[in-house]
Amino acid sequence: MGRRERVWLLTMALAAAGGCGAQEVLFGAKGGYLFTAFDEMALPGEEVTLRARLQGGDFLRDQPGYAARFHVDGAFYKAAETGADGIASVTFKPAQSGDYPFRAELSPNGFNTTPPEPVEGLVTCRAADAPLVIVDLDKTLVASGFHQVIVGDPEPMAKSVDVMKRLAGQYTVVYLTHRPELFGPKSKEWLHRYKYPTGPMLLSDIGGFLRGSGTFKSGMIASLRERFKGKAIGIGDKVSDVQAYHDNGLGAYLVVQAPEGTTAAALRTLADSLEPVPEGVHVVTGWDQVERGVFEGAAFPRGDVQGELRKRADALEAGQGSKAK
């Protein structure tokens, strides 16, 4: 089990111990409930499922037997009841390419207090040859890792908002993250607050999360590429991310962070960890390089970053040696 998965288990323990207050801080729950709508990708004429999930109580258990009404483009569409998994779902078939926002709202029946507020979801319908940019969140758009998402309010990576807006002018944006679905509301709110471009957010269920990022993303990207076969770019921070992108025919960008204060040993370890990166993958240190790679054709081979990391390590060790004298 990796560090990310251990952080998740600790988070769930804190949520249970802290009750509703902790759940509001950690997941954005309100009044003891978490109500989440799930985004979808669709081809024109393809039937997909609009889903919304109600969870509540300790460990945010699934809440069956509640009525939900779905609205598409502001008009009532269909109603459904939450099942044993807390999910209410209805089928939907977009006729043509476009963005189809939907809203799910709960009937007050069965609630002792006011039900959770309605939630928004998105069906993004595109032709099979539509260009896509698939982007990760943590340490890719978000400057810090998953732990900071849980305990704090992370900042965006420099230039990521501007470059993503430029990319959205030519590509359909898809946010693909290994974060568990419980973090959907909080993740969407963060993207909206910093004005990232609109796009569907695809998250992991608990099983997918515990199986690891590489397994989850490889499966999701392969599934998307079975239906959407046009030009595509993938941007992430893990070697497993870019391996999944590369294996599925995407132009891949690996974002590497090594801030000031990183030790010489850590710099060398990071340089060595890049060895499995496939040839042709761009290894970048910031969003300015992503922009140059996509729009100017600049190349950023793995060896350049490895060389810089090792050079920094050499300089640090030389400086430490001179101080010792």
TATACOR-V613717 format. One record per residue. N is the residue number from 0. RES is the residue in three letters. SS is DSSP state (~ for helix, > for strand, _ for the rest). D_CENTER is the distance of its C-alpha to the mean C-alpha in Angstrom with 2 decimals. Layout:
N/RES/SS/D_CENTER ; N/RES/SS/D_CENTER
This chain:
0/MET/_/20.03 ; 1/GLY/_/17.86 ; 2/ARG/~/17.45 ; 3/ARG/~/13.93 ; 4/GLU/~/15.42 ; 5/ARG/~/18.48 ; 6/VAL/~/16.71 ; 7/TRP/~/15.22 ; 8/LEU/~/18.79 ; 9/LEU/~/20.27 ; 10/THR/~/18.05 ; 11/MET/~/19.27 ; 12/ALA/~/22.77 ; 13/LEU/~/22.64 ; 14/ALA/~/21.46 ; 15/ALA/~/24.42 ; 16/ALA/~/26.85 ; 17/GLY/~/25.96 ; 18/GLY/~/25.95 ; 19/CYS/~/24.81 ; 20/GLY/~/24.70 ; 21/ALA/~/22.25 ; 22/GLN/~/20.02 ; 23/GLU/~/20.05 ; 24/VAL/~/19.06 ; 25/LEU/~/16.39 ; 26/PHE/~/14.73 ; 27/GLY/_/16.40 ; 28/ALA/_/18.90 ; 29/LYS/>/22.15 ; 30/GLY/_/25.61 ; 31/GLY/_/24.60 ; 32/TYR/>/22.29 ; 33/LEU/>/18.61 ; 34/PHE/>/18.34 ; 35/THR/>/15.11 ; 36/ALA/>/14.87 ; 37/PHE/>/12.63 ; 38/ASP/_/11.90 ; 39/GLU/>/13.57 ; 40/MET/>/14.58 ; 41/ALA/>/18.38 ; 42/LEU/_/21.36 ; 43/PRO/_/24.41 ; 44/GLY/_/26.48 ; 45/GLU/_/24.00 ; 46/GLU/>/23.89 ; 47/VAL/>/20.57 ; 48/THR/>/20.03 ; 49/LEU/>/19.15 ; 50/ARG/>/18.05 ; 51/ALA/>/18.10 ; 52/ARG/>/18.34 ; 53/LEU/>/20.70 ; 54/GLN/>/20.75 ; 55/GLY/>/23.19 ; 56/GLY/_/25.54 ; 57/ASP/~/25.22 ; 58/PHE/~/22.14 ; 59/LEU/~/20.97 ; 60/ARG/>/22.87 ; 61/ASP/>/22.53 ; 62/GLN/_/25.06 ; 63/PRO/_/27.08 ; 64/GLY/_/29.71 ; 65/TYR/_/28.34 ; 66/ALA/>/28.74 ; 67/ALA/>/25.94 ; 68/ARG/>/26.67 ; 69/PHE/>/24.37 ; 70/HIS/>/25.00 ; 71/VAL/>/24.00 ; 72/ASP/_/24.65 ; 73/GLY/_/26.45 ; 74/ALA/>/28.85 ; 75/PHE/>/29.19 ; 76/TYR/>/28.11 ; 77/LYS/>/28.39 ; 78/ALA/>/28.45 ; 79/ALA/>/27.51 ; 80/GLU/>/27.81 ; 81/THR/_/25.24 ; 82/GLY/_/26.02 ; 83/ALA/_/26.20 ; 84/ASP/_/22.41 ; 85/GLY/_/22.23 ; 86/ILE/>/20.85 ; 87/ALA/>/22.79 ; 88/SER/>/22.32 ; 89/VAL/>/24.21 ; 90/THR/>/24.33 ; 91/PHE/>/23.85 ; 92/LYS/>/24.93 ; 93/PRO/_/24.16 ; 94/ALA/_/27.29 ; 95/GLN/_/26.01 ; 96/SER/_/23.14 ; 97/GLY/>/21.53 ; 98/ASP/>/19.00 ; 99/TYR/>/20.02 ; 100/PRO/>/18.83 ; 101/PHE/>/19.93 ; 102/ARG/>/20.77 ; 103/ALA/>/21.55 ; 104/GLU/>/24.24 ; 105/LEU/>/26.15 ; 106/SER/_/29.93 ; 107/PRO/_/31.60 ; 108/ASN/_/33.57 ; 109/GLY/_/33.07 ; 110/PHE/_/31.68 ; 111/ASN/_/34.05 ; 112/THR/_/32.43 ; 113/THR/_/30.48 ; 114/PRO/_/27.52 ; 115/PRO/_/23.93 ; 116/GLU/_/23.21 ; 117/PRO/_/21.97 ; 118/VAL/>/18.27 ; 119/GLU/>/16.82 ; 120/GLY/>/14.94 ; 121/LEU/>/14.85 ; 122/VAL/>/16.28 ; 123/THR/>/15.89 ; 124/CYS/>/19.03 ; 125/ARG/_/19.85 ; 126/ALA/_/22.65 ; 127/ALA/_/22.21 ; 128/ASP/_/22.87 ; 129/ALA/_/20.48 ; 130/PRO/_/18.75 ; 131/LEU/>/14.94 ; 132/VAL/>/12.60 ; 133/ILE/>/9.36 ; 134/VAL/>/7.19 ; 135/ASP/_/4.88 ; 136/LEU/_/4.56 ; 137/ASP/>/7.28 ; 138/LYS/_/10.53 ; 139/THR/_/9.46 ; 140/LEU/_/9.13 ; 141/VAL/>/9.83 ; 142/ALA/_/13.27 ; 143/SER/_/13.24 ; 144/GLY/_/11.75 ; 145/PHE/~/10.55 ; 146/HIS/~/14.20 ; 147/GLN/~/14.43 ; 148/VAL/~/11.72 ; 149/ILE/~/14.06 ; 150/VAL/~/17.34 ; 151/GLY/_/17.07 ; 152/ASP/_/15.84 ; 153/PRO/_/14.11 ; 154/GLU/_/14.98 ; 155/PRO/>/13.32 ; 156/MET/_/14.38 ; 157/ALA/_/17.69 ; 158/LYS/_/17.95 ; 159/SER/~/14.25 ; 160/VAL/~/14.83 ; 161/ASP/~/18.03 ; 162/VAL/~/16.96 ; 163/MET/~/14.01 ; 164/LYS/~/16.71 ; 165/ARG/~/19.05 ; 166/LEU/~/16.81 ; 167/ALA/~/16.33 ; 168/GLY/_/20.13 ; 169/GLN/_/20.28 ; 170/TYR/_/17.09 ; 171/THR/>/14.99 ; 172/VAL/>/11.48 ; 173/VAL/>/8.70 ; 174/TYR/>/5.00 ; 175/LEU/>/4.17 ; 176/THR/>/2.56 ; 177/HIS/>/6.01 ; 178/ARG/>/6.20 ; 179/PRO/>/9.18 ; 180/GLU/~/9.84 ; 181/LEU/~/12.07 ; 182/PHE/~/9.53 ; 183/GLY/~/8.76 ; 184/PRO/~/11.66 ; 185/LYS/~/11.15 ; 186/SER/~/7.64 ; 187/LYS/~/9.28 ; 188/GLU/~/12.37 ; 189/TRP/~/11.15 ; 190/LEU/~/10.10 ; 191/HIS/~/13.42 ; 192/ARG/~/15.41 ; 193/TYR/_/14.85 ; 194/LYS/_/15.44 ; 195/TYR/_/12.64 ; 196/PRO/_/13.58 ; 197/THR/_/13.08 ; 198/GLY/_/10.94 ; 199/PRO/>/9.66 ; 200/MET/>/6.33 ; 201/LEU/>/6.48 ; 202/LEU/>/6.11 ; 203/SER/>/8.74 ; 204/ASP/_/12.20 ; 205/ILE/~/14.27 ; 206/GLY/~/16.09 ; 207/GLY/~/13.24 ; 208/PHE/~/11.92 ; 209/LEU/~/15.51 ; 210/ARG/~/16.14 ; 211/GLY/_/13.85 ; 212/SER/~/10.86 ; 213/GLY/~/13.26 ; 214/THR/~/14.72 ; 215/PHE/~/11.71 ; 216/LYS/~/10.23 ; 217/SER/~/13.86 ; 218/GLY/~/14.62 ; 219/MET/~/11.92 ; 220/ILE/~/12.75 ; 221/ALA/~/16.38 ; 222/SER/~/16.31 ; 223/LEU/~/14.99 ; 224/ARG/~/17.59 ; 225/GLU/~/20.31 ; 226/ARG/~/20.12 ; 227/PHE/_/18.89 ; 228/LYS/_/21.08 ; 229/GLY/_/21.29 ; 230/LYS/_/20.42 ; 231/ALA/>/16.81 ; 232/ILE/>/15.07 ; 233/GLY/>/12.17 ; 234/ILE/>/11.01 ; 235/GLY/>/9.78 ; 236/ASP/_/11.59 ; 237/LYS/_/12.90 ; 238/VAL/~/15.95 ; 239/SER/~/14.64 ; 240/ASP/~/11.76 ; 241/VAL/~/14.56 ; 242/GLN/~/16.92 ; 243/ALA/~/14.92 ; 244/TYR/~/14.70 ; 245/HIS/~/18.36 ; 246/ASP/~/19.58 ; 247/ASN/_/18.42 ; 248/GLY/_/20.06 ; 249/LEU/_/17.36 ; 250/GLY/>/18.29 ; 251/ALA/>/16.20 ; 252/TYR/>/15.53 ; 253/LEU/>/15.09 ; 254/VAL/>/14.66 ; 255/VAL/_/17.16 ; 256/GLN/_/17.98 ; 257/ALA/_/21.49 ; 258/PRO/_/22.62 ; 259/GLU/_/26.26 ; 260/GLY/_/27.55 ; 261/THR/_/25.99 ; 262/THR/_/28.90 ; 263/ALA/~/30.66 ; 264/ALA/~/29.90 ; 265/ALA/~/26.14 ; 266/LEU/~/26.34 ; 267/ARG/~/28.26 ; 268/THR/~/25.93 ; 269/LEU/~/22.97 ; 270/ALA/~/25.18 ; 271/ASP/~/26.19 ; 272/SER/~/22.68 ; 273/LEU/_/22.14 ; 274/GLU/_/25.06 ; 275/PRO/_/23.18 ; 276/VAL/_/21.20 ; 277/PRO/_/22.72 ; 278/GLU/_/25.11 ; 279/GLY/_/23.84 ; 280/VAL/_/20.38 ; 281/HIS/>/20.17 ; 282/VAL/>/19.70 ; 283/VAL/>/19.22 ; 284/THR/_/19.47 ; 285/GLY/_/18.16 ; 286/TRP/~/17.00 ; 287/ASP/~/20.68 ; 288/GLN/~/20.93 ; 289/VAL/~/18.00 ; 290/GLU/~/19.97 ; 291/ARG/~/23.20 ; 292/GLY/~/21.99 ; 293/VAL/~/20.72 ; 294/PHE/~/23.49 ; 295/GLU/~/26.37 ; 296/GLY/_/26.07 ; 297/ALA/_/26.08 ; 298/ALA/_/25.47 ; 299/PHE/_/23.99 ; 300/PRO/_/25.17 ; 301/ARG/~/24.17 ; 302/GLY/~/27.72 ; 303/ASP/~/27.74 ; 304/VAL/~/25.04 ; 305/GLN/~/26.64 ; 306/GLY/~/29.94 ; 307/GLU/~/28.83 ; 308/LEU/~/27.34 ; 309/ARG/~/30.58 ; 310/LYS/~/32.69 ; 311/ARG/~/31.11 ; 312/ALA/~/31.78 ; 313/ASP/~/35.36 ; 314/ALA/~/35.92 ; 315/LEU/~/34.76 ; 316/GLU/~/36.99 ; 317/ALA/~/39.88 ; 318/GLY/~/39.59 ; 319/GLN/~/39.58 ; 320/GLY/~/42.57 ; 321/SER/~/44.55 ; 322/LYS/~/43.96 ; 323/ALA/~/45.25 ; 324/LYS/_/48.45
